[in-house]
Amino acid sequence: MAQWKQVQMQVQFLSTKTLNELYPQTFPMDVRCYLANWIEEQSWEDIVMDSPEQEARAVGLLEQITSLLQDLAQRNPNVVEKLRLQQFSRNMVGLRSCNARLLFQVSPVSHFSPSPAQPSESNRDVDVLVLKVLEIQSCRQKIHQLQEELNWERQNFESLQGDNGLDPNLSEQVVKLQSHIQQLEFNGKAIAKTRVQLLQDAVCCLEQCQSRLVQRIQAWRREQHLATIGAPFDDNLGPLQTWCEQLFGVNLKLKQEVLIEPIAELQEKLGLLLQTLVQSSLTVDKQPPQVIKTQSKFSTTVRYLLGEKVAPGKPVLLKAQIVTEAQARNLGQLGTIPSENVGELINNTAILEHNASTKSTCATFRNMSIKKIKRADRKGSESVTEEKFALLFSTEINITGCDTPFRIQMISLPVVVIVHGSQDNNALATIIWDCAFSEPDRVPFVVPERVPWKQMCMTLDSKFTSEVQTQRHLDRFNQHFLAQKIFDKPDISGDYSNMLVSWAQFNKEVLPGRPFTFWQWFDGVMELTKKHLKSYWSDGLIFGFIGKQHLHLILQDRPNGTFLLRFSDSEIGGITIAYVAPSENGGRKIQNIQPFTKRDLEIRCLGDRIRDIELITHVYPDFPKNDAFKKYYTGMSKQISANIVCARKFEHLLTQISMSSVYPDDSQPLNHGYIGVTMQTKVAG
């Protein structure tokens, strides 16, 4: 199960293509989840791919999977889960003729292998490069020594030739010396040829190593982007800075070696590599808020990973400017700065400063603000909260050891600019969609119009857990109801995994019969849970998102007084109590108490409200409420609390939405609704 938990953390940030490859229709992700323990207990390492001998074993394992799914279906009380498990088991029966390769897809080891630690990988790369540079330097020294010896021997040869006519015995020495000189010349040419080859190899190796570094920097930026929806993110840039500095040093040493015996091709390549390294080393360490209100202060920090290599002298001044999506797409050419000004930024310059204690070089924009913004012409029904901008940071920088200055720039993550706080929710929806569903190498700031529900569902779960700061995720029942909600399909047995959900369904079209969008409703639940219900949710006391049909299904056989807590689906940011009560004709009815909102819970906490309602006794399935909620009870008496309620908003709490569902013999139709909360409002004298 531990491996599956690790997979769950990673899988939500994969592209649709990768997800489909990892979990094809022949073996969906649901089966991997249901059978997590059994799968991780098998010896998958022993399975040999494409081996005829493994066919019998593969079929045997598939039979076990089928049997386990059938058993789970029989024991599962939930209708939705039961139908899905039965369908999965039938699908497994049709795969009896598969080979070991198909079965290997089940294996957790085939999906995610631990990624190598980047610092150690960079160290290995740099070690190889350093050894190559040392070998090149050794060749140069050998050539120099050979040249000195050759000059000396040539001088001796000329001297012996002058004396040869006077002394016939010197002829033999002349011949030997001439042969030695020829050998030295041959050795010198051979070493020089070897040195050129080593230089070519070293530059090629540097190019490959730097490519991996640039990819890792891009991956860091991608992880920083995904952190918006709760993805894990290590913001430590120290290892990447060390890697940059090491490659910079190797580049300069190779440049010096090439200058000794100029090779135009290598000089050009080293120059391009240096330019790329200098540019790639500029990164936005602390991103600006992705929703920015005009006239409001915000901060951001830009870090230069080659800060210790900046030439001393005039301070480096970074400038920030706001750019549109169209301008961002035209930034491909290095050094190109948009000429059209689309917004006025206040305090948009900062000096690059080195911090000796942290060994970092940063420019911090502390009190920046957008004074005004020029918007592009919008298409159709596009709103201002769907328009994306970005901050572009640029400067000219001089690097030690380099003759000419470099023009460098870096763009921030996309931001949405608003003029009023009421736009914040819709702007955040634009950012969430952009973060969750954009491809890493996209054209700024392109996103798909539709995405599979399974990706949307993972995004909602990740955002919910990170925003609420809880370890408890949305379970399958919660996710199923969210799908029903966004697709307006109350069919309880439906499978929505591969259905496409559009941006319009997410936050453009209002939900049927409601004055708000899906995102506005979901965000309201997150806000309420984060501020007032975090502990209740984390302790598993709140069922969460559940439809009224499913609610009837699980409560219809429970005794009177059984209740559960669910998020309201009729208003933003509300939680209600659904409970079983006796009806007038001797049957049972399911009552839904008017939802408690943020304001209600600020007046009196949920625990005390549950304690006050005598009609509810056991939280679903059968836990006594005083045992489950005791730690949430406060010392405030019911009567005192009621006076506070009366003083603040008595009429609101007494409003009754009087629809209830009566089931004398389970044959009556559903008719869901809320009843008001009545509380004693006078303290006995």
MOCOR-V582374 format. One record per pair of residues at least 6 apart in sequence whose C-alpha atoms are under 6 Angstrom apart, sorted by the first residue. I is the first residue (numbers start at 1). J is the second residue. If there is no record, write none. Layout:
# MOCOR-V582374
i->{I,I}
j->{J,J}
This chain:
# MOCOR-V582374
i->{1,1,12,23,49,49,55,58,59,66,66,69,69,73,73,73,76,80,119,136,139,143,164,223,226,229,230,230,230,241,279,281,281,282,283,283,284,285,285,285,286,286,287,288,290,291,291,291,292,293,293,293,294,294,294,295,295,295,296,297,297,297,298,298,299,299,299,299,300,301,301,302,302,303,303,304,307,309,309,310,310,310,311,311,311,316,316,317,317,318,318,318,318,319,319,319,319,320,320,320,321,321,322,322,322,323,323,324,325,329,335,342,343,343,343,344,344,344,345,345,345,346,346,347,350,350,351,352,352,353,353,354,354,385,386,388,388,388,389,389,390,390,390,391,391,392,392,393,393,394,394,395,395,396,396,397,397,398,438,449,449,450,450,450,451,451,452,452,452,453,453,453,453,453,454,461,468,472,478,478,481,481,484,506,506,507,507,509,510,510,511,521,524,524,525,528,542,543,543,544,544,545,545,560,560,561,561,561,561,562,562,562,562,562,563,563,563,563,564,564,564,564,565,565,566,566,567,567,568,568,568,573,574,574,574,575,575,576,576,577,577,578,578,579,579,580,580,581,581,582,582,583,587,587,588,588,588,589,589,589,590,591,592,592,593,593,593,594,594,594,607,607,608,617,618,618,619,639,642,642,643,654,654,654,655,656,656,657,657,658,658,659,659,659,660,660,661,661,661}
j->{36,37,458,29,100,101,99,100,96,89,92,85,89,82,85,86,82,493,239,195,195,188,170,233,435,463,462,463,466,305,408,304,305,304,302,303,302,301,302,303,300,301,300,300,415,415,416,417,417,417,418,419,370,371,419,369,370,371,369,367,368,369,367,368,365,366,367,368,365,363,364,362,363,361,362,361,361,399,400,398,399,400,398,399,400,351,352,350,351,349,350,394,395,348,349,393,394,348,392,393,391,392,343,390,391,389,390,389,389,444,407,374,372,373,374,370,371,372,369,370,371,368,369,368,363,365,363,362,363,361,362,360,361,427,430,414,415,416,414,415,412,414,415,411,412,410,411,409,410,408,409,407,408,406,407,405,406,405,447,502,503,500,501,502,500,501,498,499,500,497,498,499,500,501,497,474,530,538,545,546,546,547,490,518,519,517,519,517,516,517,517,572,572,573,573,573,565,565,566,566,567,566,567,580,581,580,615,616,617,579,580,618,619,620,578,579,619,620,577,578,619,620,576,577,575,576,574,575,574,575,576,597,595,596,597,595,596,593,595,592,593,591,592,590,591,589,590,588,589,588,589,589,663,664,662,663,664,661,662,663,661,660,674,675,674,675,676,674,675,676,632,633,633,625,624,625,625,683,680,681,681,676,677,678,676,675,676,674,675,674,675,672,673,674,672,673,670,671,672}
